[in-house]
Amino acid sequence: VISAEEIAEQAVPTLLDASRHAELLVLGSRRLGAVAGFLVGSVAQAVVARAVRPVVLVGERGAGAARAGAGGRSPGASGEVVLGLDLRSPADPVIAFACDAASRRMARLRVVCGWSPAPSSQDGDARSGVPDSGARQAGRELSRALRAWREKYPDVQVDERIVTGKPAAHLVDASQGAALLVV
């Protein structure tokens, strides 16, 4: 069921309250275009960081594709689905939503996870292009978190990415041309 209402309250607390009673929270923006507007915008950042349900960010360019793909497979829904995943608490409902969205769109699922090297980590590994043991461990944890979902959605090609640095910047890059970003 889709409903709409206008509320004269602060955006972030109102959206967070609404998300507690919904299966899905959809945020739209016409600023800055693409996903950058969401990740730069204070409302989207605050809501994504604290929402208890899956959040879908729909930019101006993606609104038509989102409407076309809402009921299932649609030729209008192009691009991959990008999932921003926190390995400290990989929420199964969010992973399930992203896998289902990729399956419905017959799209690849790109999973992006941030990882920060320990301060004592050797620079030699980073310069040689060989991930250090912490990055390899994060990769194993990511594969483990996705194992059951790969089995449940064998039709979905999954691209796992462990990235260093600010996750928001990597999500902006990964979502260029994506049909959907799920965080």
RAZI-V778647 format. One record per backbone hydrogen bond with DSSP energy under -0.5 kcal/mol. CO is the residue of the C=O (numbers start at 1). NH is the residue of the N-H. If there is no record, write none. Layout:
co->[CO/CO]
nh->[NH/NH]
This chain:
co->[5/7/10/11/12/13/14/15/16/17/17/18/19/23/25/25/27/29/31/33/35/35/36/37/41/42/43/44/45/46/47/47/54/55/56/56/57/57/58/59/60/62/63/64/65/66/67/69/74/76/80/80/81/82/82/83/83/85/86/87/89/91/91/92/93/94/95/96/97/98/99/100/101/102/102/103/108/108/109/109/110/110/111/111/112/113/115/118/122/123/124/125/125/126/129/132/133/134/135/136/137/138/139/140/141/142/143/144/144/146/147/148/149/151/153/155/157/158/159/161/161/163/166/166/167/168/169/170/171/173/175/180/181/182]
nh->[7/9/14/15/16/17/18/19/20/20/21/21/22/54/27/56/58/60/33/37/38/39/40/41/45/46/47/48/49/50/50/51/25/183/27/58/59/181/29/63/63/66/67/68/69/70/70/72/77/78/179/180/110/84/182/85/112/87/89/90/91/94/95/96/97/98/99/100/101/102/103/104/105/106/107/106/81/110/111/159/83/112/113/161/85/163/165/121/126/127/128/129/130/129/131/136/137/138/139/140/141/142/143/144/145/146/147/147/148/150/151/152/153/154/156/157/109/160/111/113/163/115/169/170/171/172/173/174/175/176/178/82/57/84]
